[in-house]
């Protein structure tokens, strides 16, 4: 099971030099990224509503698995899904 957020939640993310997440703040707590389980990119043509995102499925130090993405057009980070 997973919880998909209909509207992604804005995150404050600390990233490495390659823009991969190292840690993030969620519900006033800091979550360290233990492992990047999967990484992929989604791009959509500008005439449909420009979308250029880099997604990460990560496992945190506390064992939480979630999907987050970085909007490559703005640099902002979002939480999309948390897995149970």
N, C-alpha and C positions, 0 to 999 in steps of 0.2 A: 504494500500500500504506500501511497505517497500523498502529500498535500501540495497541490498545484495552486499557486496564487494567481487569481484572475488578473490582478494588477501586480506586477513584480514590485518587490520591496527594495527601495534604494538602500544600498550598503556603503559603508565606509570600509575600504579595502586597502591593506598594505600589500604592495606587489613587488616582485623582484625586477631586475633589470629587463627581463623579457616580458614583462607585464603579466606574469602568472601570479595568482593569489598566494600570499604567505599567511595572512590572517585577516579577519574581518570582525566588525562589531555587529552583534545581533542581539536585540532585546537587552541592551545595556551591558552585554558581556562580550569579552573578546574570545573568539574561536580561532585557534591555530590550525592551519591546514597541515595535516599529516601526510596526505597523499592526493595527487591528482589522478583519479581513476580513468577519466576520459576527457578528451578535449576535441571540440569541433567548431566549425565556423558556419554561419548562416548569412548569406547575402541575398538581397532582393533588389530587383531593378528599380531605379529611381522613379519611373513612371507609375509604379504601383504603391509607392511610399517607401522611400529609401530605407533599407535596413542593412546594417553591417554589424554583426555581433560575433564575439568569440565566447563560446560556452565552455564551462568547466564543470564536470561532476567530481566533487571532492569528498574526501573523508576527513573529518576534523580529528584533533587529538582526543576529543571525548567520544569519538565513534559515530558522530552524526554524519550522514551522507546527504548531500544537497547539490542542487544545480544552481549555478550562478552564471551570469554573463557580464561581459564588458561591452558596452556600446562603443564600437570603434569610431563612430561619428562624433561622439561627445566625450568619450573617456569615462563616463559614469558606469558604476557597477550596480547590479541588481540581483536579488535573490528570486529565483523562479519556482523552485520546488524543494521540498524536504521529504526524504524517504524515511519510512518507519522501519 
